[in-house]
Amino acid sequence: MTRRLAEVAKKVGVSEATVSRVLNGKPGVSEATRQAVLSALDVLGYERPTQLRGDRARLVGLVLPELQNPIFPAFAEVIGGALAQLGLTPVLCTQTKGGVSEADYVDLLLQQQVSGVVFAGGLFAQADAAHEHYRLLARRNIPVVLLNAAIEHLGFPGVSCDDAVAMEQAWRHLASLGHERIGLVLGPGDHMPSARKLAAARAVAGDLPEEFVARAIFSIEGGHAAASRLIDQGVTGIICASDPLALGAIRAARRKGLGVPSRVSVVGYDDSAFMNCTEPPLTTVRQPIEAMGRAAVELLNTQIGGVSVPAEELLFEPELVVRGSTAQAPRD
């Protein structure tokens, strides 16, 4: 019981005495704090006291494209914690190949009468994907926030890391090290964050040969295959659209007998968990996960409270984190 009180108190940011008052139905606690404590019980997997089980917490869908990329669990942790502090309970929806689709999850969430939905990556970022389930949410007036670049005209507010600034930081870093043949490993052609990165690279490079741009699915294997093609084209620096893609690029260089960073420099994107523990530690562009996640929850909660929010995109500044996977360009 003591451990449960401590964990819930830490999650919500209140004292153990306050948690105890909520659990025992005592007065002297605001409704917002009471709901936050009950939501924290749900999030941490504890059963509510019998007398409180009739209080159904407000639910918020948190839809993620995957959990293999560490950036998505990181966003889920920040968003889930921020929701709990507001008395909202996150419902985690993760897509798997051949499993429940994003549209199916939206149907399930609507059946649960959710208060809102946060999409952290998904089909909203792909121009050629199906988007009817987003329009359904709009027709039902369900509050929605999109995390990271979306296609136009969906009509929802968004929170994004500035892809153009991220690419400029990565490109100028490699250029300052003497790299002249710089290649890109990006997502599919209809993927909005990748499109923004490509436009920024072309703007800063002036001339970017088509053969120096490789497309891949977002995985280590996809990065390996795409980077292998770039290395065959003679690039000495590779900028990737995610950290797993960058890990695949490092593997591709090594399979070809090339050292990283002595022969090929690699830059990732996200600064997800353990990228400082790889060999070599990965130079990458960091997304401000904490600030972005909390901003998304604030936008959603404002809508849940009945206040309209402009369908605009908040852009957050990335940060280049230089580690051991980049070095001076080879001289020969």
Salt bridges, closest charged atoms under 4 A:
GLU7 OE2 - ARG3 NE 3.20
GLU31 OE1 - ARG34 NE 3.19
ASP42 OD2 - ARG48 NH2 2.63
GLU47 OE1 - ARG53 NH2 2.93
ASP55 OD2 - ARG34 NH1 2.78
GLU102 OE2 - HIS133 NE2 2.73
GLU132 OE1 - ARG135 NH1 3.77
GLU132 OE2 - ARG139 NH2 2.95
GLU152 OE1 - HIS153 NE2 3.49
ASP163 OD1 - LYS197 NZ 2.57
GLU210 OE1 - ARG202 NH2 2.80
ASP232 OD1 - LYS256 NZ 2.89
ASP271 OD2 - ARG286 NE 2.66
ASP271 OD1 - ARG323 NH2 3.01
GLU290 OE2 - ARG294 NE 2.84
GLU313 OE2 - ARG196 NH1 2.99
GLU319 OE1 - ARG286 NH1 3.42
ASP332 OD1 - ARG263 NH1 2.81
